[in-house]
Amino acid sequence: MKKLFTFAALVCSLFAFGAGAAAKDSPVVSSQLVWVGLDYSHVRLVGPGEFNDPSAIFPGVFESWNNLFLQERIRFVEKETKKDVVIDVEAVTEANKKAGSKQIINSPGAEDTIASTHLTPELIHKIVKSYDLKNKSGTGVVFIVDRFVKLGKKGEGAVYVVAFDIASREVIFSQRETGRASGFGFRNYWFRVIKDAEKALKRLR
């Protein structure tokens, strides 16, 4: 009986060590989050007639949406995650300036639906690695906007809510959220999709 107990204790000890090593090697969510911004650099804007004024979109409306998020939504990030949030958005601001009219799709094809995505895990990782952040450690959070789609009267959008370890740039999680656009005016109409994506932030608690 004593030998059996000793063997069981040894197994438990080895298991505990293995679990501890795995936890140590894996990225963890830090007590303070770094808000990196709303990344529209790879967004696809799908819908005949809905995005017909590129000069009003690139990059002005992206800046407007990012500013609106900072003004109105950061407190909801803190509420959903139950963590303090610091701001580090310069990298995404620069990335958004590279977006252009080629990302507007006026004649949608079979792959230009809300159910499809062009953002692969490899591309998301590449995007995250490209950010030149002031903060060199901690957990970064970014919303990488996949697509806004308006076919007929219904507007929908898809956003990847991404958390990553800043030091290693390893993605902790990436979750695609879809939502329906609504509201008065172009800015508010599509910003509703961003607000709908916030529910995924609960995974950072």
C-alpha positions in Angstrom: 0.0 0.0 0.0 2.9 2.3 0.9 4.6 1.7 -2.5 1.3 2.3 -4.3 0.9 5.6 -2.5 4.5 6.6 -3.3 4.0 5.8 -7.0 0.7 7.8 -7.1 2.4 10.8 -5.5 5.3 10.6 -8.0 2.8 10.6 -10.9 0.9 13.6 -9.5 4.2 15.4 -8.9 5.3 14.8 -12.5 1.9 15.9 -13.8 2.0 19.1 -11.8 5.5 19.9 -13.0 4.4 19.4 -16.6 1.4 21.6 -16.2 3.5 24.3 -14.6 6.1 24.2 -17.4 3.3 24.4 -20.1 1.8 27.4 -18.3 5.2 29.1 -18.0 5.9 28.7 -21.7 2.5 29.8 -22.9 1.6 33.5 -23.3 -0.7 34.7 -20.5 -3.0 37.7 -20.4 -1.3 40.4 -18.4 -3.0 42.4 -15.7 -2.9 45.5 -17.9 -3.9 45.5 -21.6 -2.5 47.5 -24.4 -5.2 48.8 -26.8 -3.6 48.8 -30.3 -6.6 50.0 -32.3 -9.0 49.3 -35.1 -7.0 47.9 -38.0 -8.7 48.5 -41.4 -5.6 47.9 -43.4 -6.9 44.7 -44.9 -10.6 45.4 -44.9 -12.9 44.6 -47.8 -15.7 47.0 -48.4 -18.4 45.1 -50.3 -21.5 46.5 -51.9 -22.5 48.4 -55.0 -23.0 52.1 -54.3 -22.3 51.9 -50.6 -18.6 52.8 -50.8 -18.5 54.9 -53.9 -16.6 57.9 -52.4 -13.0 56.6 -51.7 -11.8 60.1 -50.8 -14.2 60.2 -47.9 -13.1 56.7 -46.6 -9.3 56.5 -47.0 -8.0 57.2 -44.4 -10.3 59.8 -42.9 -13.2 57.6 -41.8 -10.8 55.0 -40.3 -9.3 57.8 -38.2 -12.7 58.9 -37.2 -13.7 55.4 -36.1 -10.5 55.0 -34.1 -11.0 58.3 -32.4 -14.7 57.5 -31.7 -13.6 54.2 -30.1 -11.1 56.0 -27.8 -13.7 58.5 -26.8 -16.6 56.2 -26.2 -15.6 52.6 -26.0 -12.3 52.2 -24.1 -14.2 52.2 -20.8 -16.2 49.2 -22.2 -13.0 47.4 -22.9 -12.0 47.9 -19.3 -15.5 46.8 -18.2 -15.6 43.6 -20.3 -12.0 42.5 -19.4 -11.9 43.8 -15.9 -8.4 45.2 -16.5 -6.7 48.5 -16.9 -6.1 49.6 -20.5 -3.3 51.7 -21.9 -3.3 53.2 -25.4 -0.8 52.5 -28.2 -2.4 53.2 -31.5 0.2 54.9 -33.6 1.2 51.6 -35.5 -2.4 50.9 -36.5 -2.9 54.6 -37.5 0.0 54.3 -39.9 -1.2 50.9 -41.2 -4.6 52.3 -42.0 -3.1 54.9 -44.2 -2.0 52.2 -46.6 -5.6 51.1 -47.3 -7.0 52.2 -50.6 -9.8 52.1 -53.2 -8.7 48.6 -54.4 -10.3 47.2 -51.3 -13.7 48.4 -52.5 -15.7 45.7 -54.2 -18.6 47.1 -56.2 -19.3 43.9 -58.1 -19.4 41.2 -55.4 -18.5 37.6 -56.3 -19.2 34.3 -54.6 -16.5 34.9 -52.0 -17.6 38.4 -51.1 -20.2 37.4 -48.5 -20.2 37.9 -44.7 -19.7 34.1 -44.3 -16.4 34.2 -46.2 -13.1 35.6 -45.0 -9.7 36.4 -46.6 -7.9 36.8 -43.2 -6.1 33.5 -42.6 -4.4 32.8 -39.2 -1.1 33.2 -41.0 -2.1 36.7 -42.3 -3.4 37.7 -38.8 0.0 36.7 -37.3 1.8 38.6 -40.0 -0.3 41.7 -39.3 0.4 41.5 -35.6 4.1 41.1 -36.1 4.2 44.2 -38.3 3.2 46.6 -35.5 5.9 48.9 -34.2 4.6 49.4 -30.7 5.9 51.7 -28.0 5.0 49.1 -25.4 7.4 46.1 -25.6 5.6 43.8 -23.2 2.2 42.9 -22.0 -1.0 41.8 -23.9 -1.9 43.7 -27.0 -5.5 43.8 -28.2 -6.5 44.8 -31.7 -9.7 44.6 -33.8 -8.7 43.6 -37.3 -11.7 44.4 -39.5 -12.3 41.7 -42.0 -15.2 43.2 -44.2 -18.2 45.4 -44.3 -20.8 43.9 -46.7 -24.0 45.6 -47.9 -26.0 43.7 -50.4 -29.5 45.2 -50.7 -30.7 47.0 -47.6 -28.9 44.8 -45.1 -25.4 45.9 -43.8 -23.2 43.4 -42.0 -19.6 43.4 -40.8 -17.0 40.9 -39.6 -14.2 41.7 -37.2 -11.4 39.6 -35.7 -10.9 40.3 -32.0 -7.2 39.5 -31.5 -5.1 39.3 -28.4 -1.4 38.7 -28.6 1.7 38.7 -26.5 3.6 41.8 -27.4 7.1 40.5 -26.6 6.8 37.3 -28.7 4.0 38.4 -31.0 2.3 35.0 -30.4 -1.4 35.2 -30.9 -3.2 34.3 -27.6 -6.6 34.1 -29.3 -8.3 35.3 -32.4 -12.1 35.3 -32.6 -14.2 36.3 -35.6 -17.3 38.3 -34.7 -20.1 39.3 -37.0 -22.7 42.0 -36.5 -25.3 44.0 -38.2 -24.8 47.6 -39.1 -27.3 50.2 -37.9 -27.6 53.8 -37.0 -27.8 57.2 -38.7 -25.0 58.3 -41.0 -22.2 56.3 -42.6 -19.9 56.6 -39.6 -22.4 55.4 -36.9 -24.0 52.8 -39.3 -20.8 50.8 -39.6 -19.4 51.5 -36.2 -22.2 49.4 -34.7 -20.4 46.4 -36.1 -17.3 47.3 -34.0 -19.5 47.7 -30.8 -21.0 44.2 -31.4 -17.5 42.7 -31.5 -16.7 43.8 -28.0 -18.4 40.8 -26.4 -15.5 38.7 -27.4 -13.3 40.7 -24.9 -14.7 38.7 -22.0 -12.2 36.0 -22.9 -9.5 38.3 -21.6 -10.7 38.3 -18.0 
